[in-house]
Amino acid sequence: MTVKFSKDHEWINAADAAAAVVGITVHAQDALGDVVFVDLPEVGKTFAQGEVAGVVESVKAAADVYMPVSGEIVEVNEALRSDPSLANSDPLNAGWFFKVKLSDAGQLDALLSETDYTEFAKNA
């Protein structure tokens, strides 16, 4: 499974069938600037695709973090809570936001490939 991307600038890696990992894209963190705070969702809370699951604040702006797929939050990145700059320094690895148990894996099919997202982000 490759990483997929939403038009809201989140990425999701569903390589682990038990819990897909979600974070913000390099484009999103570039646009935000230095991240200073993240509001992560509660473990156990369920969200529908497209719902706001968290907030990321930078020195320039605040932005909502949307659910790229429907599911239940099974883990949040506590390291990110204590060091929000991980969203800037390593957004696709150590700067992940949360893990979600998918309620409909078919929703992944509607998300963008890396190539399609890169093209989309050029005009965003």
Summary of the structure (lengths in Angstrom):
residues: 124
radius of gyration: 13.1
end to end distance: 25.6
largest distance: 36.5
contacts: 394
relative contact order: 0.26
helix: 25%
strand: 35%
